Amino acid sequence: MSKVAVIGTGYVGLTTAIGLASLGHDVVGYDIDPNKVDQLKAGKLPIYEPGLDEMLTTALKSGNLKATSQLSEAVTDADFVFTCVPTPQDEDGSADLSYVIAASSAMKDLLKQGAIVVTKSTVPVGSASQIENAIGRSDVHVASNPEFLREGAAVIDFKNPDRIVVGARSTEVAQQVMDLYATIDCPKVLTSQPAAELIKYASNSFLAIKLSYVNDIAALCEASGADPMEVMHGMGLDARIGNHYLTPGPGWGGSCFPKDTRALTSIAAGFGIPIPLIDSAIISNEKAHKRVVDRVMQELGGSLVGKTIAVLGLTFKAGTDDTRESPAVAVIERLIGRGAKVVAHDPIVSAYSLAGLQVVDSPTAAASGADALVVLTEWPEFGQLDPTKILESMNGTCVVDTRNVLDKSRWQSAGAAFPQLKNL
Ligand SMILES: NC(=O)c1ccc[n+]([C@@H]2O[C@H](COP(=O)([O-])OP(=O)(O)OC[C@H]3O[C@@H](n4cnc5c(N)ncnc54)[C@H](O)[C@@H]3O)[C@@H](O)[C@H]2O)c1
């Protein structure tokens, strides 16, 4: 079993640290934020991620996982150092590598001879050379092991990934990183650094393009009287298309797709390779947000000024507490921008700071006095709501279910009006 350091204990770092500890490795997690480290030491998960808290308890109990706010304590003995720090969007749309470079520089004099620094953060193609330069040690190796976890399903994705990708200058180094996952049975891709770096961006951008296409087709379905779910079902039966990622929604979001699509456009532009499909997907996504607001506005007589809109869901998808770049928030901002007051409920997020938005502790409280109800996150509990109870507390009957979680006929029987957009 190997000695592993994990730098950055956010969504990816926590999953990596706890996951590798569960495989028997000796893991030390380090974060620049001492509060997160203190929480981990106390056995508390700083994020909501189903199943990860139980794994944390087991990992701490077994002694395989420790947390520290001293970088030297994490790195000095480590055979492998995983970098799991943010790579946010820079002002020009490119990926901001400064956190990765800062983490690499900070560890350079602490690494033991022969250590392998493994990049899990999503980084542009060519970043490995910059990381090598920041470390500046010929006796230390750099590898790329992009992360593909889905928030809300991170544990499942760690234990049963679709694939594990590792890229390095030498196959021997890549194989050493891959050997950490020896007990995980899945396709394993040993490749070059540039390929590993690109696989991540190419995958995320493809998924974003797919979702934008689905949302555009769903709008066409609505305009033409077709049921979008029936159309998606019919499409998904074609094995070349597949039935995953065919669910219409209010637009895609989260901490990865928005920044990764923009970063890939920027990377491609740097190589003189335009990828207009990505630009179109981004434009289509903004239209998806707008369509939700237009639908509510149309139903409420063309203006949202002075109206109260109940919103169900704040996270970018169900199963997570993450609201970064959430389409729910993007839609709420547009509703508020049109003059509405928004009262929202989310099963996990109890507070969100935005002028014009009030977060309440139940769907009924959100619906109370509302002119319209908009479902923006596919939390399964929303499907269990009693439509009569919700509609009784509302001021209006307009219901916009962007996630298709409500039983439409049941809600219609209780008096809900599901408006169709006339001018898309
Ligand atoms: N969240 C996802 O679903 C996901 C999936 C795949 C890949 N990624 C990529 O993984 C990377 C991390 O994403 P995340 O969602 O885990 O981010 P996050 O913001 O949840 O966590 C990052 C952590 O790094 C810490 N940190 C920042 N600088 C540090 C430093 N110098 N030393 C130590 N710790 C430091 C922060 O305090 C934070 O706890 C990003 O590149 C992201 O694109 C994320």
The ligand as an SDF file (V2000), in Angstrom:
LIG
                    3D

 44 48  0  0  0  0  0  0  0  0999 V2000
  -16.6320   19.1330   -8.3110 N   0  0  0  0  0  0  0  0  0  0  0  0
  -16.6830   18.2730   -9.3120 C   0  0  0  0  0  0  0  0  0  0  0  0
  -17.7200   17.6550   -9.6020 O   0  0  0  0  0  0  0  0  0  0  0  0
  -15.4570   18.0060  -10.1450 C   0  0  0  0  0  0  0  0  0  0  0  0
  -15.4280   16.8610  -10.9620 C   0  0  0  0  0  0  0  0  0  0  0  0
  -14.2890   16.6200  -11.7110 C   0  0  0  0  0  0  0  0  0  0  0  0
  -13.2260   17.5000  -11.6790 C   0  0  0  0  0  0  0  0  0  0  0  0
  -13.3020   18.6160  -10.8980 N   0  0  0  0  0  0  0  0  0  0  0  0
  -12.1190   19.5030  -10.8690 C   0  0  0  0  0  0  0  0  0  0  0  0
  -11.4120   19.2620   -9.6600 O   0  0  0  0  0  0  0  0  0  0  0  0
  -10.8340   20.4670   -9.1650 C   0  0  0  0  0  0  0  0  0  0  0  0
  -11.3230   20.7310   -7.7520 C   0  0  0  0  0  0  0  0  0  0  0  0
  -12.7450   20.8880   -7.7860 O   0  0  0  0  0  0  0  0  0  0  0  0
  -13.6120   20.8380   -6.4560 P   0  0  0  0  0  0  0  0  0  0  0  0
  -15.0320   20.9000   -6.8910 O   0  0  0  0  0  0  0  0  0  0  0  0
  -13.1560   19.7270   -5.5920 O   0  0  0  0  0  0  0  0  0  0  0  0
  -13.1940   22.2350   -5.8000 O   0  0  0  0  0  0  0  0  0  0  0  0
  -13.5140   22.7430   -4.3150 P   0  0  0  0  0  0  0  0  0  0  0  0
  -13.5600   24.2030   -4.4110 O   0  0  0  0  0  0  0  0  0  0  0  0
  -14.6690   21.9720   -3.7620 O   0  0  0  0  0  0  0  0  0  0  0  0
  -12.2240   22.2850   -3.4880 O   0  0  0  0  0  0  0  0  0  0  0  0
  -10.9580   22.8200   -3.6670 C   0  0  0  0  0  0  0  0  0  0  0  0
  -10.2360   22.8260   -2.3220 C   0  0  0  0  0  0  0  0  0  0  0  0
   -8.8920   23.2330   -2.5390 O   0  0  0  0  0  0  0  0  0  0  0  0
   -8.4950   24.0280   -1.4210 C   0  0  0  0  0  0  0  0  0  0  0  0
   -7.3150   24.7770   -1.8030 N   0  0  0  0  0  0  0  0  0  0  0  0
   -7.1870   25.8430   -2.6150 C   0  0  0  0  0  0  0  0  0  0  0  0
   -5.8940   26.1850   -2.7590 N   0  0  0  0  0  0  0  0  0  0  0  0
   -5.1820   25.3040   -2.0310 C   0  0  0  0  0  0  0  0  0  0  0  0
   -3.7950   25.1180   -1.7890 C   0  0  0  0  0  0  0  0  0  0  0  0
   -2.8660   25.9020   -2.3320 N   0  0  0  0  0  0  0  0  0  0  0  0
   -3.4260   24.1090   -0.9800 N   0  0  0  0  0  0  0  0  0  0  0  0
   -4.3430   23.3110   -0.4160 C   0  0  0  0  0  0  0  0  0  0  0  0
   -5.6580   23.4160   -0.6050 N   0  0  0  0  0  0  0  0  0  0  0  0
   -6.0660   24.4040   -1.4160 C   0  0  0  0  0  0  0  0  0  0  0  0
   -9.7280   24.8490   -1.0970 C   0  0  0  0  0  0  0  0  0  0  0  0
   -9.7070   25.3600    0.2210 O   0  0  0  0  0  0  0  0  0  0  0  0
  -10.8470   23.8080   -1.3130 C   0  0  0  0  0  0  0  0  0  0  0  0
  -11.1390   23.1160   -0.1120 O   0  0  0  0  0  0  0  0  0  0  0  0
  -11.2180   21.5530  -10.1820 C   0  0  0  0  0  0  0  0  0  0  0  0
  -10.1910   21.6480  -11.1290 O   0  0  0  0  0  0  0  0  0  0  0  0
  -12.4570   20.9720  -10.8400 C   0  0  0  0  0  0  0  0  0  0  0  0
  -12.6490   21.4610  -12.1430 O   0  0  0  0  0  0  0  0  0  0  0  0
  -14.3820   18.8800  -10.1190 C   0  0  0  0  0  0  0  0  0  0  0  0
  1  2  1  0
  2  3  2  0
  2  4  1  0
  4  5  1  0
  4 44  2  0
  5  6  2  0
  6  7  1  0
  7  8  2  0
  8  9  1  0
  8 44  1  0
  9 10  1  0
  9 42  1  0
 10 11  1  0
 11 12  1  0
 11 40  1  0
 12 13  1  0
 13 14  1  0
 14 15  2  0
 14 16  1  0
 14 17  1  0
 17 18  1  0
 18 19  2  0
 18 20  1  0
 18 21  1  0
 21 22  1  0
 22 23  1  0
 23 24  1  0
 23 38  1  0
 24 25  1  0
 25 26  1  0
 25 36  1  0
 26 27  1  0
 26 35  1  0
 27 28  2  0
 28 29  1  0
 29 30  1  0
 29 35  2  0
 30 31  1  0
 30 32  2  0
 32 33  1  0
 33 34  2  0
 34 35  1  0
 36 37  1  0
 36 38  1  0
 38 39  1  0
 40 41  1  0
 40 42  1  0
 42 43  1  0
M  CHG  2   8   1  16  -1
M  END
$$$$
